Amino acid sequence: MKVEDFSARPALGVALKITAIFLFTCMSAIIKSTSDEIPPGEQVFFRSLFAIPIILIWLAQRGQLKVGLKAKNPMGHVWRGLFGTTAMGLTFAGLGLLPLPEVTAIGFATPIFTVLLAAVMLGERIRLLRISAVAVGLVGVLIILWPRFGGAQMDQMATLGAMLILGATLMRSLVQVHLRQLVQNEHTAAIVFYFSATATVLSLLTLPFGWVIPTGQTALLLISAGLVGGVAQILVTSSYRFGSVSMLAPYDYTSMLFAIVLGYVIFGELPTIMMLAGAALVICAGVLVIWREHQLGMDRSKVRAVSDPKS
């Protein structure tokens, strides 16, 4: 089967994508469960390091180990790693301060911010429909964030968490814009591998800022986060072999359902009506952006294949 053959097995593409989103949400829950003990930089290290063996096995199985280790644009990978590692670190820090569904909802703003950054950095033209989608999405973000910044029951730590997740969302948008250029010359396998490699190295820069020796149980959780994240990344990348971006991208939003269930079962968290209302607006805006880009013939499949919700 050719990589470009999107229509042959769409059901498999959907199954792979939904499974990947579920695993990414599980990974977030695992990271959140270790937040009281482990600093974000150390969490990023475990998440990135233990994804590498999974990725290498996958590349070897597909016969892409050679291309996966070949970087035509090394600095492009360094910048992708810097942006993605920053986004991951901010997300992990925010997970320790906010409910899992709220973190997930704010993260849905990534396509909205990506449209704005692409217009500024790449000169992409934004017409009425996408401008309207951006406006609706920003209103949704404001509704989600209002209790943290202007509500009657503001909590300083929760406000900090909201700022961290908002910063992570902006950084992920920057990753998306950067990848639109990187995928033009770099193989997907190389982008997937070198992100984990650079994130592992960059996370070590936080070593002087309070790393701890985890307990046995916590170490197992951190290792499992890396393994689960690695498998999820492979499933995301593989899903776009069987379905187009316009068909698969909306399934990203199933993460809200998974986050609500895991947040309640594991952490006893329940989303508020205001948060759900804001999330609904952001989701509608994101789907509209994806649909409009498909109408305009903008194929984002390669970018989506090497992007994950935590990078």
Beta strands, then each sheet from edge to edge (+ up, - down):
end
